[in-house]
Amino acid sequence: MKNKIALVTFLIFSGLLISCSPKAEESPWTWLSHQKPMYEMTTAEVDSFLPQLQEKFPNWDARLKALSLNRLGTVYDWHAIGDGCPPDTTPVFTVKKTNCTVQILTNEALALSRSYAQAESLMAYIDYYPVPEGQNPVSYQNRVHFTYDRINTSRFFKDITREIAKPSELDSVHIILNRRKDGTHFLKIPFEKPVTAYYIPIQKVTKDLLKRLPPVCGVDFVRKKMWPLGIMIAHEGMVFNGDTLIHASSEAKKVVKQNFWNYLFRKDGTSAFDGVVFFKFIDVNKPQKQK
């Protein structure tokens, strides 16, 4: 009888201990899988989501990946954002629609922010050139319209092409951004900028080269036929672990995830592009190492 009582007592206390023991903590990726895609969220829901995103993904690269996965399916709109003032009165920020460049810019803003309003306000710095203190940077003429200039001048991005590729894998072209071959401007703004642009020719892109990429980076796609227009870059997206591309596709009309190699090269080995440029997203909230 005593043995039976002891056994019952043991089972009761074991049950109490089990029931009182802490539950296994939910994986951040499991949490992410339960969240609405951002394009379905209200502003209030974005305000709730972003602080949790920062807490669950303190690592910068992981946060960028989480954002990119959450935003899959966002509808493509070539004119997704503007300046919020004439001549382009489209708002400067949205999570409801995107294009290839807007996806890059808004992912940077969202990864740095804890609210919708903060991400929106950051666009004045991410998508525009610096201006003297007290002046408003937001205007069509002051917008960073040319991707190659953005990744080589903005504190939010950094061109890493020459860090990834060996000298024998690089090529360069001298181009005047925004100047057509006939000397006129592609965009009707008083901007043109001569640059020596470095890129990796598509023939030099190998699986070995892609293994050298950081866990998360941006990719710009080069088309030579754009050069006579004063444009270096034709498209852009994000690459994860050197093998997964997430980008806003004009063909799919939404943000999609696909194999990076298969996007670069058709089955017959040809490509729609003439080369690639790689860049990093910079966590400007984190003190940067001095060179």
C-alpha positions in Angstrom: 0.0 0.0 0.0 2.8 2.4 0.9 4.5 1.6 -2.4 1.3 2.5 -4.2 1.0 5.8 -2.4 4.6 6.6 -3.0 4.1 5.9 -6.8 1.0 8.1 -7.0 2.8 10.9 -5.1 5.7 10.6 -7.5 3.5 10.7 -10.6 1.6 13.7 -9.3 4.7 15.7 -8.5 6.3 14.6 -11.8 3.2 15.9 -13.6 3.4 19.2 -11.7 7.1 19.5 -12.6 6.4 18.8 -16.3 3.5 21.2 -16.4 5.5 23.9 -14.7 8.6 23.5 -16.8 9.1 26.3 -19.4 7.9 25.6 -22.9 10.4 25.3 -25.7 11.0 28.8 -27.2 9.5 29.2 -30.6 12.0 29.5 -33.5 12.1 33.0 -35.0 11.5 31.3 -38.4 8.4 29.6 -37.1 7.2 32.9 -35.8 7.8 34.5 -39.2 5.8 31.7 -40.9 2.8 32.7 -38.8 2.9 36.4 -39.8 0.8 38.0 -42.5 2.8 39.1 -45.6 3.5 42.8 -45.2 1.5 43.8 -48.2 -1.6 42.6 -46.4 -0.8 44.4 -43.1 -2.3 47.7 -41.9 0.1 50.4 -40.8 -0.7 49.5 -37.2 0.2 45.8 -37.9 3.5 46.9 -39.5 4.1 48.9 -36.3 3.6 45.8 -34.3 5.6 43.5 -36.6 8.8 45.6 -37.0 9.9 45.7 -33.3 9.3 42.0 -33.0 11.3 41.4 -36.2 14.2 43.3 -34.7 14.0 41.3 -31.4 13.7 37.9 -33.1 16.3 38.7 -35.8 19.0 40.8 -34.1 21.4 39.6 -36.8 21.4 42.0 -39.7 21.6 39.3 -42.5 19.0 37.2 -40.9 16.6 40.2 -40.6 17.1 41.0 -44.3 16.3 37.4 -45.2 13.2 37.4 -43.0 11.9 40.6 -44.5 12.5 39.3 -48.1 10.7 36.0 -47.3 7.8 37.8 -45.7 7.4 40.1 -48.7 7.2 37.4 -51.3 4.1 37.9 -53.5 4.1 41.7 -53.2 2.5 43.0 -56.4 4.8 44.5 -59.0 4.2 48.1 -60.1 6.8 49.9 -62.2 5.8 53.2 -60.6 5.5 52.0 -57.0 6.9 55.1 -55.3 7.6 58.8 -56.1 8.4 61.9 -54.3 5.1 62.8 -52.8 5.3 66.2 -54.5 5.2 67.5 -58.1 6.2 66.4 -60.6 5.9 62.9 -59.1 3.2 63.0 -56.4 3.2 59.2 -55.8 4.1 58.7 -52.1 7.8 58.1 -51.2 7.1 54.8 -49.4 4.8 51.8 -49.5 4.7 48.1 -48.6 1.7 47.4 -50.8 3.5 47.3 -54.1 7.0 47.4 -55.4 9.4 47.1 -58.3 13.0 45.8 -58.4 14.7 48.9 -57.0 11.9 49.8 -54.6 12.2 46.4 -53.1 15.9 47.0 -52.4 15.2 50.5 -50.9 12.3 49.6 -48.8 13.9 46.4 -47.4 16.8 48.6 -46.3 14.4 51.1 -44.6 12.3 48.4 -43.0 15.3 46.5 -41.7 16.5 49.6 -39.9 13.1 50.6 -38.5 10.8 49.9 -35.6 7.7 51.5 -37.1 6.1 52.3 -40.5 6.7 56.0 -39.9 10.4 55.5 -39.2 10.9 53.5 -42.4 9.0 56.1 -44.4 11.1 58.9 -43.0 14.3 57.0 -43.8 13.5 57.0 -47.5 14.4 60.7 -47.6 18.0 59.6 -47.0 18.1 56.2 -48.7 16.5 57.3 -52.0 18.0 60.9 -52.2 21.3 62.6 -52.2 22.5 64.4 -49.0 21.6 68.1 -48.8 22.7 70.8 -46.3 21.1 70.7 -42.9 17.7 72.2 -42.8 16.9 71.6 -46.5 14.4 69.0 -47.7 16.2 66.3 -49.8 13.0 64.9 -51.3 12.5 66.1 -54.9 12.5 64.4 -58.3 15.8 66.2 -59.3 17.5 65.1 -56.1 16.4 61.5 -56.2 19.1 58.8 -56.7 17.8 57.6 -60.1 20.9 55.6 -61.1 21.6 52.3 -59.3 25.3 52.2 -60.0 25.7 55.6 -58.4 23.6 54.7 -55.4 25.7 51.6 -54.5 29.0 53.6 -54.8 28.0 56.8 -53.0 25.2 56.0 -50.5 26.1 55.2 -46.9 23.3 52.6 -46.9 24.9 50.4 -49.6 28.4 49.3 -50.7 29.6 48.0 -54.0 31.6 44.7 -53.2 32.1 43.6 -56.8 35.9 44.1 -56.7 36.1 42.3 -53.3 34.3 39.2 -54.7 35.9 38.9 -58.1 39.5 38.4 -59.0 41.1 41.0 -61.3 40.9 38.4 -64.2 37.2 38.1 -63.6 36.4 41.8 -63.9 35.7 44.2 -66.7 35.0 47.9 -66.7 33.3 50.5 -68.8 33.5 54.3 -68.8 29.9 55.6 -68.9 28.3 59.0 -68.3 25.2 58.3 -66.3 22.1 60.0 -67.7 23.8 61.1 -70.9 22.5 59.4 -74.1 24.8 58.6 -77.0 23.5 61.7 -78.8 24.4 64.0 -75.9 20.9 64.5 -74.5 19.8 63.5 -71.1 17.8 60.2 -70.6 16.0 61.8 -67.6 15.0 65.5 -67.9 17.1 66.6 -64.9 20.3 68.5 -64.7 22.3 65.5 -63.7 25.0 63.6 -65.4 28.0 61.8 -63.9 31.0 60.1 -65.5 32.0 56.9 -63.8 34.3 53.9 -64.4 31.9 51.1 -63.7 33.3 47.7 -62.7 31.3 44.5 -63.4 31.7 40.8 -63.8 31.0 39.7 -67.4 28.5 37.0 -67.5 31.0 34.6 -69.1 33.1 34.9 -65.9 30.3 34.1 -63.6 30.9 30.6 -62.2 29.5 28.5 -59.4 32.8 28.9 -57.7 32.5 32.7 -57.8 29.0 32.6 -56.4 30.4 30.6 -53.4 32.4 33.7 -52.5 29.4 35.8 -52.0 28.4 36.8 -48.4 25.3 35.1 -46.9 23.2 38.1 -48.0 23.9 40.6 -50.7 22.3 42.6 -53.5 22.9 41.9 -57.2 22.6 44.3 -60.1 22.2 43.0 -63.6 24.1 44.6 -66.5 22.8 45.0 -70.0 25.1 46.6 -72.5 22.2 47.8 -74.7 21.3 50.2 -71.9 24.7 51.9 -71.9 24.0 54.2 -74.9 21.1 55.6 -72.8 23.5 56.5 -69.9 22.2 53.6 -67.8 24.5 51.0 -66.4 22.1 48.6 -64.6 18.9 47.0 -65.9 17.5 45.1 -63.0 18.4 44.2 -59.3 17.5 41.8 -56.5 18.8 40.1 -53.4 21.0 36.9 -53.3 21.1 34.5 -50.3 23.9 32.0 -49.8 25.0 32.5 -53.4 22.1 30.3 -54.7 18.7 31.9 -54.0 17.5 35.1 -55.7 14.6 37.1 -54.4 13.5 40.0 -56.7 10.5 41.9 -57.9 9.8 40.3 -61.3 8.2 42.3 -64.1 7.4 39.0 -65.8 5.8 37.3 -62.8 4.2 40.7 -61.7 5.2 40.1 -58.1 8.2 39.4 -55.8 9.4 35.9 -56.3 12.1 33.4 -55.1 14.1 31.3 -57.5 17.4 29.6 -58.1 20.0 32.3 -58.9 22.0 30.2 -61.3 18.9 29.2 -63.3 17.9 32.9 -63.5 21.3 33.9 -64.8 21.6 31.2 -67.4 19.0 29.6 -69.7 19.1 25.9 -70.3 21.2 26.4 -73.5 23.8 28.3 -71.4 23.0 31.8 -72.8 21.9 34.7 -70.6 19.6 37.7 -70.8 22.4 39.7 -69.1 25.9 40.8 -70.0 27.2 40.9 -66.4 26.6 41.4 -62.7 27.5 43.7 -59.9 27.2 42.8 -56.2 26.6 45.1 -53.2 26.0 45.0 -49.5 23.2 46.4 -47.4 24.7 48.5 -44.6 23.3 48.5 -41.0 23.8 52.2 -40.4 22.5 51.7 -36.8 25.6 49.7 -36.0 28.9 51.6 -35.6 31.0 51.0 -38.7 34.6 50.0 -38.4 37.0 52.7 -39.3 39.4 51.9 -42.1 
